[in-house]
Structure formats: structure tokens, C-alpha cells
Amino acid sequence: MPRRDYEDDPHAPVANSLVPAASAIVVDDDGRVLLQRRTDNEMWALPGGKMEIGESIGDCAVRETLEETGIAVEIVGIVGTYTNPGHVFAYDDGEVRQEFSICLLAQPTGGSLRTSDESLEVAWFAPEDTDDLQMVPSIRKRIDDWRTGRGPVVR
């Protein structure tokens, strides 16, 4: 389902939903980070999504990473929590979701790259090669927090 991201935009619609979510910064042995280009906004992003009832935030990040990229992971740390009330996602069905995401650090344990119905492309990138990729500011913030070693952060 297509969505539009608003970050600190005075013209953004008012949130009507708050859903816990996880994202993962997956780093391979070569120091590359795993990213996907999403179908809903065609921007590069970390794998991740909303929690399901009965799972932990770590389980959510592991499941979403495998579903969206084909890569199995284990969680090895936390990058930060991201709960900017000024960042909302407006979906075509009328849902306007306020950001509430825990970003975890993970390492791959198996699998192979593949796209899903949520990803147009999936690839590994050297950290410096992410600078020119089109992504929403909140994802850029998470990658920058990881790259600079600021974590865990609360934003």
C-alpha cells in the first residue's frame, strides 16, 4: 500500500494510529549494511515493520528482515529508539501512523538476498555508499547514529 512520509511538516495530517515497530541495521563481516528499496515509497530503508501480537521486538526485527530481504539474522545490540511525534506515515486507507520504532543491530546468520512484495531491490552497501541514496530522514538518522557509534540513542 503506498504511503507518504512527513517529518516535522506543519502540513502533515494528524496521526490516528500508533504501532510499535522494529527496524534492523544488519552488518555483514565486510562492514556492509543491508538495505531495501521499498515498494510503498520507492526509497531505500532498513528492513523492519510492525510488531505482531505474541512476539518480542527482537523477534519482530528478525522476522521482518527475513521476510523483506531473505537474510536470517541474530540481534546483537540496539541502535536506538525513534519516537518523533512529528514523523507520520499517511497510508491510502486513511491510517496516519506516528513513528514508534526500536532500531536494533543485527548480524546475518544465513539466507540469500531476495526481494519481496515490500521490496523492489535488496542490496549490501558500504556505509559511505549510503550517503547518496534516497531515503526518508528518520532512516538516515538511524544509519548515521550507527555509523557514528552514538547509540543507543533515544529520539
Phi and psi in radians as a Rosetta constraint file:
Dihedral C 1 N 2 CA 2 C 2 CIRCULARHARMONIC -1.073 0.35
Dihedral N 2 CA 2 C 2 N 3 CIRCULARHARMONIC 2.608 0.35
Dihedral C 2 N 3 CA 3 C 3 CIRCULARHARMONIC -2.491 0.35
Dihedral N 3 CA 3 C 3 N 4 CIRCULARHARMONIC 2.805 0.35
Dihedral C 3 N 4 CA 4 C 4 CIRCULARHARMONIC -2.165 0.35
Dihedral N 4 CA 4 C 4 N 5 CIRCULARHARMONIC 2.310 0.35
Dihedral C 4 N 5 CA 5 C 5 CIRCULARHARMONIC -1.673 0.35
Dihedral N 5 CA 5 C 5 N 6 CIRCULARHARMONIC 2.381 0.35
Dihedral C 5 N 6 CA 6 C 6 CIRCULARHARMONIC -2.172 0.35
Dihedral N 6 CA 6 C 6 N 7 CIRCULARHARMONIC 2.272 0.35
Dihedral C 6 N 7 CA 7 C 7 CIRCULARHARMONIC -2.274 0.35
Dihedral N 7 CA 7 C 7 N 8 CIRCULARHARMONIC 1.988 0.35
Dihedral C 7 N 8 CA 8 C 8 CIRCULARHARMONIC 0.931 0.35
Dihedral N 8 CA 8 C 8 N 9 CIRCULARHARMONIC 0.729 0.35
Dihedral C 8 N 9 CA 9 C 9 CIRCULARHARMONIC -1.830 0.35
Dihedral N 9 CA 9 C 9 N 10 CIRCULARHARMONIC 2.070 0.35
Dihedral C 9 N 10 CA 10 C 10 CIRCULARHARMONIC -1.116 0.35
Dihedral N 10 CA 10 C 10 N 11 CIRCULARHARMONIC -0.271 0.35
Dihedral C 10 N 11 CA 11 C 11 CIRCULARHARMONIC -1.698 0.35
Dihedral N 11 CA 11 C 11 N 12 CIRCULARHARMONIC 0.113 0.35
Dihedral C 11 N 12 CA 12 C 12 CIRCULARHARMONIC -1.193 0.35
Dihedral N 12 CA 12 C 12 N 13 CIRCULARHARMONIC 2.583 0.35
Dihedral C 12 N 13 CA 13 C 13 CIRCULARHARMONIC -1.183 0.35
Dihedral N 13 CA 13 C 13 N 14 CIRCULARHARMONIC 2.772 0.35
Dihedral C 13 N 14 CA 14 C 14 CIRCULARHARMONIC -1.363 0.35
Dihedral N 14 CA 14 C 14 N 15 CIRCULARHARMONIC 2.364 0.35
Dihedral C 14 N 15 CA 15 C 15 CIRCULARHARMONIC -1.100 0.35
Dihedral N 15 CA 15 C 15 N 16 CIRCULARHARMONIC 2.473 0.35
Dihedral C 15 N 16 CA 16 C 16 CIRCULARHARMONIC -2.224 0.35
Dihedral N 16 CA 16 C 16 N 17 CIRCULARHARMONIC 0.178 0.35
Dihedral C 16 N 17 CA 17 C 17 CIRCULARHARMONIC -2.657 0.35
Dihedral N 17 CA 17 C 17 N 18 CIRCULARHARMONIC 2.523 0.35
Dihedral C 17 N 18 CA 18 C 18 CIRCULARHARMONIC -2.387 0.35
Dihedral N 18 CA 18 C 18 N 19 CIRCULARHARMONIC 2.025 0.35
Dihedral C 18 N 19 CA 19 C 19 CIRCULARHARMONIC -2.230 0.35
Dihedral N 19 CA 19 C 19 N 20 CIRCULARHARMONIC 2.129 0.35
Dihedral C 19 N 20 CA 20 C 20 CIRCULARHARMONIC -1.075 0.35
Dihedral N 20 CA 20 C 20 N 21 CIRCULARHARMONIC 2.410 0.35
Dihedral C 20 N 21 CA 21 C 21 CIRCULARHARMONIC -2.494 0.35
Dihedral N 21 CA 21 C 21 N 22 CIRCULARHARMONIC 2.820 0.35
Dihedral C 21 N 22 CA 22 C 22 CIRCULARHARMONIC -2.229 0.35
Dihedral N 22 CA 22 C 22 N 23 CIRCULARHARMONIC 2.582 0.35
Dihedral C 22 N 23 CA 23 C 23 CIRCULARHARMONIC -2.277 0.35
Dihedral N 23 CA 23 C 23 N 24 CIRCULARHARMONIC 2.834 0.35
Dihedral C 23 N 24 CA 24 C 24 CIRCULARHARMONIC -2.323 0.35
Dihedral N 24 CA 24 C 24 N 25 CIRCULARHARMONIC 2.291 0.35
Dihedral C 24 N 25 CA 25 C 25 CIRCULARHARMONIC -1.654 0.35
Dihedral N 25 CA 25 C 25 N 26 CIRCULARHARMONIC 1.849 0.35
Dihedral C 25 N 26 CA 26 C 26 CIRCULARHARMONIC -1.728 0.35
Dihedral N 26 CA 26 C 26 N 27 CIRCULARHARMONIC 2.121 0.35
Dihedral C 26 N 27 CA 27 C 27 CIRCULARHARMONIC -2.072 0.35
Dihedral N 27 CA 27 C 27 N 28 CIRCULARHARMONIC 2.176 0.35
Dihedral C 27 N 28 CA 28 C 28 CIRCULARHARMONIC -1.503 0.35
Dihedral N 28 CA 28 C 28 N 29 CIRCULARHARMONIC -3.137 0.35
Dihedral C 28 N 29 CA 29 C 29 CIRCULARHARMONIC -1.115 0.35
Dihedral N 29 CA 29 C 29 N 30 CIRCULARHARMONIC -0.344 0.35
Dihedral C 29 N 30 CA 30 C 30 CIRCULARHARMONIC -1.591 0.35
Dihedral N 30 CA 30 C 30 N 31 CIRCULARHARMONIC 0.069 0.35
Dihedral C 30 N 31 CA 31 C 31 CIRCULARHARMONIC 1.418 0.35
Dihedral N 31 CA 31 C 31 N 32 CIRCULARHARMONIC 0.176 0.35
Dihedral C 31 N 32 CA 32 C 32 CIRCULARHARMONIC -1.483 0.35
Dihedral N 32 CA 32 C 32 N 33 CIRCULARHARMONIC 2.651 0.35
Dihedral C 32 N 33 CA 33 C 33 CIRCULARHARMONIC -1.885 0.35
Dihedral N 33 CA 33 C 33 N 34 CIRCULARHARMONIC 2.479 0.35
Dihedral C 33 N 34 CA 34 C 34 CIRCULARHARMONIC -1.541 0.35
Dihedral N 34 CA 34 C 34 N 35 CIRCULARHARMONIC 2.203 0.35
Dihedral C 34 N 35 CA 35 C 35 CIRCULARHARMONIC -2.304 0.35
Dihedral N 35 CA 35 C 35 N 36 CIRCULARHARMONIC 2.747 0.35
Dihedral C 35 N 36 CA 36 C 36 CIRCULARHARMONIC -2.240 0.35
Dihedral N 36 CA 36 C 36 N 37 CIRCULARHARMONIC 2.571 0.35
Dihedral C 36 N 37 CA 37 C 37 CIRCULARHARMONIC -1.702 0.35
Dihedral N 37 CA 37 C 37 N 38 CIRCULARHARMONIC 2.043 0.35
Dihedral C 37 N 38 CA 38 C 38 CIRCULARHARMONIC -1.348 0.35
Dihedral N 38 CA 38 C 38 N 39 CIRCULARHARMONIC 2.606 0.35
Dihedral C 38 N 39 CA 39 C 39 CIRCULARHARMONIC -1.343 0.35
Dihedral N 39 CA 39 C 39 N 40 CIRCULARHARMONIC -0.494 0.35
Dihedral C 39 N 40 CA 40 C 40 CIRCULARHARMONIC -1.365 0.35
Dihedral N 40 CA 40 C 40 N 41 CIRCULARHARMONIC -0.441 0.35
Dihedral C 40 N 41 CA 41 C 41 CIRCULARHARMONIC -2.392 0.35
Dihedral N 41 CA 41 C 41 N 42 CIRCULARHARMONIC 0.022 0.35
Dihedral C 41 N 42 CA 42 C 42 CIRCULARHARMONIC 1.044 0.35
Dihedral N 42 CA 42 C 42 N 43 CIRCULARHARMONIC 0.400 0.35
Dihedral C 42 N 43 CA 43 C 43 CIRCULARHARMONIC -1.894 0.35
Dihedral N 43 CA 43 C 43 N 44 CIRCULARHARMONIC 2.770 0.35
Dihedral C 43 N 44 CA 44 C 44 CIRCULARHARMONIC -1.312 0.35
Dihedral N 44 CA 44 C 44 N 45 CIRCULARHARMONIC 2.495 0.35
Dihedral C 44 N 45 CA 45 C 45 CIRCULARHARMONIC -2.697 0.35
Dihedral N 45 CA 45 C 45 N 46 CIRCULARHARMONIC 2.910 0.35
Dihedral C 45 N 46 CA 46 C 46 CIRCULARHARMONIC -1.359 0.35
Dihedral N 46 CA 46 C 46 N 47 CIRCULARHARMONIC 2.640 0.35
Dihedral C 46 N 47 CA 47 C 47 CIRCULARHARMONIC -1.144 0.35
Dihedral N 47 CA 47 C 47 N 48 CIRCULARHARMONIC 2.547 0.35
Dihedral C 47 N 48 CA 48 C 48 CIRCULARHARMONIC 2.851 0.35
Dihedral N 48 CA 48 C 48 N 49 CIRCULARHARMONIC 3.032 0.35
Dihedral C 48 N 49 CA 49 C 49 CIRCULARHARMONIC 3.031 0.35
Dihedral N 49 CA 49 C 49 N 50 CIRCULARHARMONIC -2.968 0.35
Dihedral C 49 N 50 CA 50 C 50 CIRCULARHARMONIC -1.373 0.35
Dihedral N 50 CA 50 C 50 N 51 CIRCULARHARMONIC 2.593 0.35
Dihedral C 50 N 51 CA 51 C 51 CIRCULARHARMONIC -1.211 0.35
Dihedral N 51 CA 51 C 51 N 52 CIRCULARHARMONIC 2.586 0.35
Dihedral C 51 N 52 CA 52 C 52 CIRCULARHARMONIC -1.853 0.35
Dihedral N 52 CA 52 C 52 N 53 CIRCULARHARMONIC 2.660 0.35
Dihedral C 52 N 53 CA 53 C 53 CIRCULARHARMONIC -1.014 0.35
Dihedral N 53 CA 53 C 53 N 54 CIRCULARHARMONIC 2.343 0.35
Dihedral C 53 N 54 CA 54 C 54 CIRCULARHARMONIC 1.617 0.35
Dihedral N 54 CA 54 C 54 N 55 CIRCULARHARMONIC -0.021 0.35
Dihedral C 54 N 55 CA 55 C 55 CIRCULARHARMONIC -2.040 0.35
Dihedral N 55 CA 55 C 55 N 56 CIRCULARHARMONIC 2.722 0.35
Dihedral C 55 N 56 CA 56 C 56 CIRCULARHARMONIC -1.476 0.35
Dihedral N 56 CA 56 C 56 N 57 CIRCULARHARMONIC 2.958 0.35
Dihedral C 56 N 57 CA 57 C 57 CIRCULARHARMONIC -1.121 0.35
Dihedral N 57 CA 57 C 57 N 58 CIRCULARHARMONIC -0.633 0.35
Dihedral C 57 N 58 CA 58 C 58 CIRCULARHARMONIC -1.143 0.35
Dihedral N 58 CA 58 C 58 N 59 CIRCULARHARMONIC -0.764 0.35
Dihedral C 58 N 59 CA 59 C 59 CIRCULARHARMONIC -1.040 0.35
Dihedral N 59 CA 59 C 59 N 60 CIRCULARHARMONIC -0.681 0.35
Dihedral C 59 N 60 CA 60 C 60 CIRCULARHARMONIC -1.060 0.35
Dihedral N 60 CA 60 C 60 N 61 CIRCULARHARMONIC -0.839 0.35
Dihedral C 60 N 61 CA 61 C 61 CIRCULARHARMONIC -1.105 0.35
Dihedral N 61 CA 61 C 61 N 62 CIRCULARHARMONIC -0.710 0.35
Dihedral C 61 N 62 CA 62 C 62 CIRCULARHARMONIC -1.109 0.35
Dihedral N 62 CA 62 C 62 N 63 CIRCULARHARMONIC -0.841 0.35
Dihedral C 62 N 63 CA 63 C 63 CIRCULARHARMONIC -1.084 0.35
Dihedral N 63 CA 63 C 63 N 64 CIRCULARHARMONIC -0.867 0.35
Dihedral C 63 N 64 CA 64 C 64 CIRCULARHARMONIC -1.094 0.35
Dihedral N 64 CA 64 C 64 N 65 CIRCULARHARMONIC -0.688 0.35
Dihedral C 64 N 65 CA 65 C 65 CIRCULARHARMONIC -1.101 0.35
Dihedral N 65 CA 65 C 65 N 66 CIRCULARHARMONIC -0.795 0.35
Dihedral C 65 N 66 CA 66 C 66 CIRCULARHARMONIC -1.116 0.35
Dihedral N 66 CA 66 C 66 N 67 CIRCULARHARMONIC -0.804 0.35
Dihedral C 66 N 67 CA 67 C 67 CIRCULARHARMONIC -1.064 0.35
Dihedral N 67 CA 67 C 67 N 68 CIRCULARHARMONIC -0.755 0.35
Dihedral C 67 N 68 CA 68 C 68 CIRCULARHARMONIC -1.522 0.35
Dihedral N 68 CA 68 C 68 N 69 CIRCULARHARMONIC -0.403 0.35
Dihedral C 68 N 69 CA 69 C 69 CIRCULARHARMONIC -2.214 0.35
Dihedral N 69 CA 69 C 69 N 70 CIRCULARHARMONIC -0.291 0.35
Dihedral C 69 N 70 CA 70 C 70 CIRCULARHARMONIC 1.482 0.35
Dihedral N 70 CA 70 C 70 N 71 CIRCULARHARMONIC 0.020 0.35
Dihedral C 70 N 71 CA 71 C 71 CIRCULARHARMONIC -1.780 0.35
Dihedral N 71 CA 71 C 71 N 72 CIRCULARHARMONIC 2.184 0.35
Dihedral C 71 N 72 CA 72 C 72 CIRCULARHARMONIC -1.450 0.35
Dihedral N 72 CA 72 C 72 N 73 CIRCULARHARMONIC 2.464 0.35
Dihedral C 72 N 73 CA 73 C 73 CIRCULARHARMONIC -2.405 0.35
Dihedral N 73 CA 73 C 73 N 74 CIRCULARHARMONIC 2.845 0.35
Dihedral C 73 N 74 CA 74 C 74 CIRCULARHARMONIC -2.139 0.35
Dihedral N 74 CA 74 C 74 N 75 CIRCULARHARMONIC 2.510 0.35
Dihedral C 74 N 75 CA 75 C 75 CIRCULARHARMONIC -1.416 0.35
Dihedral N 75 CA 75 C 75 N 76 CIRCULARHARMONIC 2.313 0.35
Dihedral C 75 N 76 CA 76 C 76 CIRCULARHARMONIC -2.169 0.35
Dihedral N 76 CA 76 C 76 N 77 CIRCULARHARMONIC -0.048 0.35
Dihedral C 76 N 77 CA 77 C 77 CIRCULARHARMONIC 3.109 0.35
Dihedral N 77 CA 77 C 77 N 78 CIRCULARHARMONIC -3.056 0.35
Dihedral C 77 N 78 CA 78 C 78 CIRCULARHARMONIC -2.210 0.35
Dihedral N 78 CA 78 C 78 N 79 CIRCULARHARMONIC 2.363 0.35
Dihedral C 78 N 79 CA 79 C 79 CIRCULARHARMONIC -1.558 0.35
Dihedral N 79 CA 79 C 79 N 80 CIRCULARHARMONIC -0.769 0.35
Dihedral C 79 N 80 CA 80 C 80 CIRCULARHARMONIC 2.935 0.35
Dihedral N 80 CA 80 C 80 N 81 CIRCULARHARMONIC 3.099 0.35
Dihedral C 80 N 81 CA 81 C 81 CIRCULARHARMONIC -1.939 0.35
Dihedral N 81 CA 81 C 81 N 82 CIRCULARHARMONIC 2.436 0.35
Dihedral C 81 N 82 CA 82 C 82 CIRCULARHARMONIC -2.277 0.35
Dihedral N 82 CA 82 C 82 N 83 CIRCULARHARMONIC 1.876 0.35
Dihedral C 82 N 83 CA 83 C 83 CIRCULARHARMONIC -2.355 0.35
Dihedral N 83 CA 83 C 83 N 84 CIRCULARHARMONIC 0.701 0.35
Dihedral C 83 N 84 CA 84 C 84 CIRCULARHARMONIC -1.128 0.35
Dihedral N 84 CA 84 C 84 N 85 CIRCULARHARMONIC 1.965 0.35
Dihedral C 84 N 85 CA 85 C 85 CIRCULARHARMONIC -1.149 0.35
Dihedral N 85 CA 85 C 85 N 86 CIRCULARHARMONIC -0.271 0.35
Dihedral C 85 N 86 CA 86 C 86 CIRCULARHARMONIC -1.484 0.35
Dihedral N 86 CA 86 C 86 N 87 CIRCULARHARMONIC -0.011 0.35
Dihedral C 86 N 87 CA 87 C 87 CIRCULARHARMONIC -1.889 0.35
Dihedral N 87 CA 87 C 87 N 88 CIRCULARHARMONIC 1.976 0.35
Dihedral C 87 N 88 CA 88 C 88 CIRCULARHARMONIC -2.236 0.35
Dihedral N 88 CA 88 C 88 N 89 CIRCULARHARMONIC 2.684 0.35
Dihedral C 88 N 89 CA 89 C 89 CIRCULARHARMONIC -2.001 0.35
Dihedral N 89 CA 89 C 89 N 90 CIRCULARHARMONIC 2.121 0.35
Dihedral C 89 N 90 CA 90 C 90 CIRCULARHARMONIC -1.771 0.35
Dihedral N 90 CA 90 C 90 N 91 CIRCULARHARMONIC 2.104 0.35
Dihedral C 90 N 91 CA 91 C 91 CIRCULARHARMONIC -1.759 0.35
Dihedral N 91 CA 91 C 91 N 92 CIRCULARHARMONIC 2.765 0.35
Dihedral C 91 N 92 CA 92 C 92 CIRCULARHARMONIC -1.088 0.35
Dihedral N 92 CA 92 C 92 N 93 CIRCULARHARMONIC -0.413 0.35
Dihedral C 92 N 93 CA 93 C 93 CIRCULARHARMONIC -1.463 0.35
Dihedral N 93 CA 93 C 93 N 94 CIRCULARHARMONIC 0.052 0.35
Dihedral C 93 N 94 CA 94 C 94 CIRCULARHARMONIC 1.747 0.35
Dihedral N 94 CA 94 C 94 N 95 CIRCULARHARMONIC -0.211 0.35
Dihedral C 94 N 95 CA 95 C 95 CIRCULARHARMONIC -1.214 0.35
Dihedral N 95 CA 95 C 95 N 96 CIRCULARHARMONIC 2.350 0.35
Dihedral C 95 N 96 CA 96 C 96 CIRCULARHARMONIC -2.185 0.35
Dihedral N 96 CA 96 C 96 N 97 CIRCULARHARMONIC 1.819 0.35
Dihedral C 96 N 97 CA 97 C 97 CIRCULARHARMONIC -1.695 0.35
Dihedral N 97 CA 97 C 97 N 98 CIRCULARHARMONIC 2.257 0.35
Dihedral C 97 N 98 CA 98 C 98 CIRCULARHARMONIC -1.395 0.35
Dihedral N 98 CA 98 C 98 N 99 CIRCULARHARMONIC 2.445 0.35
Dihedral C 98 N 99 CA 99 C 99 CIRCULARHARMONIC -1.063 0.35
Dihedral N 99 CA 99 C 99 N 100 CIRCULARHARMONIC 2.311 0.35
Dihedral C 99 N 100 CA 100 C 100 CIRCULARHARMONIC -2.686 0.35
Dihedral N 100 CA 100 C 100 N 101 CIRCULARHARMONIC 1.615 0.35
Dihedral C 100 N 101 CA 101 C 101 CIRCULARHARMONIC -2.379 0.35
Dihedral N 101 CA 101 C 101 N 102 CIRCULARHARMONIC 2.432 0.35
Dihedral C 101 N 102 CA 102 C 102 CIRCULARHARMONIC -1.818 0.35
Dihedral N 102 CA 102 C 102 N 103 CIRCULARHARMONIC 2.174 0.35
Dihedral C 102 N 103 CA 103 C 103 CIRCULARHARMONIC -1.770 0.35
Dihedral N 103 CA 103 C 103 N 104 CIRCULARHARMONIC 2.115 0.35
Dihedral C 103 N 104 CA 104 C 104 CIRCULARHARMONIC -1.894 0.35
Dihedral N 104 CA 104 C 104 N 105 CIRCULARHARMONIC 2.705 0.35
Dihedral C 104 N 105 CA 105 C 105 CIRCULARHARMONIC -1.714 0.35
Dihedral N 105 CA 105 C 105 N 106 CIRCULARHARMONIC 2.348 0.35
Dihedral C 105 N 106 CA 106 C 106 CIRCULARHARMONIC -2.434 0.35
Dihedral N 106 CA 106 C 106 N 107 CIRCULARHARMONIC 2.799 0.35
Dihedral C 106 N 107 CA 107 C 107 CIRCULARHARMONIC -2.197 0.35
Dihedral N 107 CA 107 C 107 N 108 CIRCULARHARMONIC 2.552 0.35
Dihedral C 107 N 108 CA 108 C 108 CIRCULARHARMONIC -1.244 0.35
Dihedral N 108 CA 108 C 108 N 109 CIRCULARHARMONIC 2.523 0.35
Dihedral C 108 N 109 CA 109 C 109 CIRCULARHARMONIC -2.128 0.35
Dihedral N 109 CA 109 C 109 N 110 CIRCULARHARMONIC -0.106 0.35
Dihedral C 109 N 110 CA 110 C 110 CIRCULARHARMONIC 2.895 0.35
Dihedral N 110 CA 110 C 110 N 111 CIRCULARHARMONIC -2.997 0.35
Dihedral C 110 N 111 CA 111 C 111 CIRCULARHARMONIC 1.549 0.35
Dihedral N 111 CA 111 C 111 N 112 CIRCULARHARMONIC -3.138 0.35
Dihedral C 111 N 112 CA 112 C 112 CIRCULARHARMONIC -2.510 0.35
Dihedral N 112 CA 112 C 112 N 113 CIRCULARHARMONIC 2.617 0.35
Dihedral C 112 N 113 CA 113 C 113 CIRCULARHARMONIC -1.023 0.35
Dihedral N 113 CA 113 C 113 N 114 CIRCULARHARMONIC 2.350 0.35
Dihedral C 113 N 114 CA 114 C 114 CIRCULARHARMONIC -2.753 0.35
Dihedral N 114 CA 114 C 114 N 115 CIRCULARHARMONIC 2.682 0.35
Dihedral C 114 N 115 CA 115 C 115 CIRCULARHARMONIC -1.511 0.35
Dihedral N 115 CA 115 C 115 N 116 CIRCULARHARMONIC 2.954 0.35
Dihedral C 115 N 116 CA 116 C 116 CIRCULARHARMONIC -2.379 0.35
Dihedral N 116 CA 116 C 116 N 117 CIRCULARHARMONIC -3.023 0.35
Dihedral C 116 N 117 CA 117 C 117 CIRCULARHARMONIC -1.215 0.35
Dihedral N 117 CA 117 C 117 N 118 CIRCULARHARMONIC -0.172 0.35
Dihedral C 117 N 118 CA 118 C 118 CIRCULARHARMONIC -1.794 0.35
Dihedral N 118 CA 118 C 118 N 119 CIRCULARHARMONIC -0.106 0.35
Dihedral C 118 N 119 CA 119 C 119 CIRCULARHARMONIC -2.297 0.35
Dihedral N 119 CA 119 C 119 N 120 CIRCULARHARMONIC 2.322 0.35
Dihedral C 119 N 120 CA 120 C 120 CIRCULARHARMONIC -1.477 0.35
Dihedral N 120 CA 120 C 120 N 121 CIRCULARHARMONIC -0.627 0.35
Dihedral C 120 N 121 CA 121 C 121 CIRCULARHARMONIC -2.519 0.35
Dihedral N 121 CA 121 C 121 N 122 CIRCULARHARMONIC 2.653 0.35
Dihedral C 121 N 122 CA 122 C 122 CIRCULARHARMONIC -2.395 0.35
Dihedral N 122 CA 122 C 122 N 123 CIRCULARHARMONIC 2.307 0.35
Dihedral C 122 N 123 CA 123 C 123 CIRCULARHARMONIC -2.754 0.35
Dihedral N 123 CA 123 C 123 N 124 CIRCULARHARMONIC 2.777 0.35
Dihedral C 123 N 124 CA 124 C 124 CIRCULARHARMONIC -1.644 0.35
Dihedral N 124 CA 124 C 124 N 125 CIRCULARHARMONIC 2.423 0.35
Dihedral C 124 N 125 CA 125 C 125 CIRCULARHARMONIC -2.291 0.35
Dihedral N 125 CA 125 C 125 N 126 CIRCULARHARMONIC 2.424 0.35
Dihedral C 125 N 126 CA 126 C 126 CIRCULARHARMONIC -1.107 0.35
Dihedral N 126 CA 126 C 126 N 127 CIRCULARHARMONIC 2.491 0.35
Dihedral C 126 N 127 CA 127 C 127 CIRCULARHARMONIC -0.876 0.35
Dihedral N 127 CA 127 C 127 N 128 CIRCULARHARMONIC -0.754 0.35
Dihedral C 127 N 128 CA 128 C 128 CIRCULARHARMONIC -1.189 0.35
Dihedral N 128 CA 128 C 128 N 129 CIRCULARHARMONIC -0.353 0.35
Dihedral C 128 N 129 CA 129 C 129 CIRCULARHARMONIC -1.410 0.35
Dihedral N 129 CA 129 C 129 N 130 CIRCULARHARMONIC -0.109 0.35
Dihedral C 129 N 130 CA 130 C 130 CIRCULARHARMONIC -1.444 0.35
Dihedral N 130 CA 130 C 130 N 131 CIRCULARHARMONIC -0.255 0.35
Dihedral C 130 N 131 CA 131 C 131 CIRCULARHARMONIC -1.030 0.35
Dihedral N 131 CA 131 C 131 N 132 CIRCULARHARMONIC -0.617 0.35
Dihedral C 131 N 132 CA 132 C 132 CIRCULARHARMONIC -1.711 0.35
Dihedral N 132 CA 132 C 132 N 133 CIRCULARHARMONIC 0.048 0.35
Dihedral C 132 N 133 CA 133 C 133 CIRCULARHARMONIC -1.364 0.35
Dihedral N 133 CA 133 C 133 N 134 CIRCULARHARMONIC 2.504 0.35
Dihedral C 133 N 134 CA 134 C 134 CIRCULARHARMONIC -1.364 0.35
Dihedral N 134 CA 134 C 134 N 135 CIRCULARHARMONIC 2.084 0.35
Dihedral C 134 N 135 CA 135 C 135 CIRCULARHARMONIC -2.657 0.35
Dihedral N 135 CA 135 C 135 N 136 CIRCULARHARMONIC 2.769 0.35
Dihedral C 135 N 136 CA 136 C 136 CIRCULARHARMONIC -1.223 0.35
Dihedral N 136 CA 136 C 136 N 137 CIRCULARHARMONIC 2.661 0.35
Dihedral C 136 N 137 CA 137 C 137 CIRCULARHARMONIC -0.975 0.35
Dihedral N 137 CA 137 C 137 N 138 CIRCULARHARMONIC -0.619 0.35
Dihedral C 137 N 138 CA 138 C 138 CIRCULARHARMONIC -1.178 0.35
Dihedral N 138 CA 138 C 138 N 139 CIRCULARHARMONIC -0.576 0.35
Dihedral C 138 N 139 CA 139 C 139 CIRCULARHARMONIC -1.264 0.35
Dihedral N 139 CA 139 C 139 N 140 CIRCULARHARMONIC -0.739 0.35
Dihedral C 139 N 140 CA 140 C 140 CIRCULARHARMONIC -1.009 0.35
Dihedral N 140 CA 140 C 140 N 141 CIRCULARHARMONIC -0.721 0.35
Dihedral C 140 N 141 CA 141 C 141 CIRCULARHARMONIC -1.050 0.35
Dihedral N 141 CA 141 C 141 N 142 CIRCULARHARMONIC -0.754 0.35
Dihedral C 141 N 142 CA 142 C 142 CIRCULARHARMONIC -1.121 0.35
Dihedral N 142 CA 142 C 142 N 143 CIRCULARHARMONIC -0.776 0.35
Dihedral C 142 N 143 CA 143 C 143 CIRCULARHARMONIC -1.124 0.35
Dihedral N 143 CA 143 C 143 N 144 CIRCULARHARMONIC -0.745 0.35
Dihedral C 143 N 144 CA 144 C 144 CIRCULARHARMONIC -1.119 0.35
Dihedral N 144 CA 144 C 144 N 145 CIRCULARHARMONIC -0.695 0.35
Dihedral C 144 N 145 CA 145 C 145 CIRCULARHARMONIC -1.069 0.35
Dihedral N 145 CA 145 C 145 N 146 CIRCULARHARMONIC -0.734 0.35
Dihedral C 145 N 146 CA 146 C 146 CIRCULARHARMONIC -1.157 0.35
Dihedral N 146 CA 146 C 146 N 147 CIRCULARHARMONIC -0.813 0.35
Dihedral C 146 N 147 CA 147 C 147 CIRCULARHARMONIC -1.081 0.35
Dihedral N 147 CA 147 C 147 N 148 CIRCULARHARMONIC -0.616 0.35
Dihedral C 147 N 148 CA 148 C 148 CIRCULARHARMONIC -1.581 0.35
Dihedral N 148 CA 148 C 148 N 149 CIRCULARHARMONIC -0.081 0.35
Dihedral C 148 N 149 CA 149 C 149 CIRCULARHARMONIC 1.236 0.35
Dihedral N 149 CA 149 C 149 N 150 CIRCULARHARMONIC 0.429 0.35
Dihedral C 149 N 150 CA 150 C 150 CIRCULARHARMONIC -1.274 0.35
Dihedral N 150 CA 150 C 150 N 151 CIRCULARHARMONIC -0.334 0.35
Dihedral C 150 N 151 CA 151 C 151 CIRCULARHARMONIC -1.274 0.35
Dihedral N 151 CA 151 C 151 N 152 CIRCULARHARMONIC 2.910 0.35
Dihedral C 151 N 152 CA 152 C 152 CIRCULARHARMONIC -1.333 0.35
Dihedral N 152 CA 152 C 152 N 153 CIRCULARHARMONIC 2.441 0.35
Dihedral C 152 N 153 CA 153 C 153 CIRCULARHARMONIC -1.921 0.35
Dihedral N 153 CA 153 C 153 N 154 CIRCULARHARMONIC 2.795 0.35
Dihedral C 153 N 154 CA 154 C 154 CIRCULARHARMONIC -2.150 0.35
Dihedral N 154 CA 154 C 154 N 155 CIRCULARHARMONIC 1.997 0.35
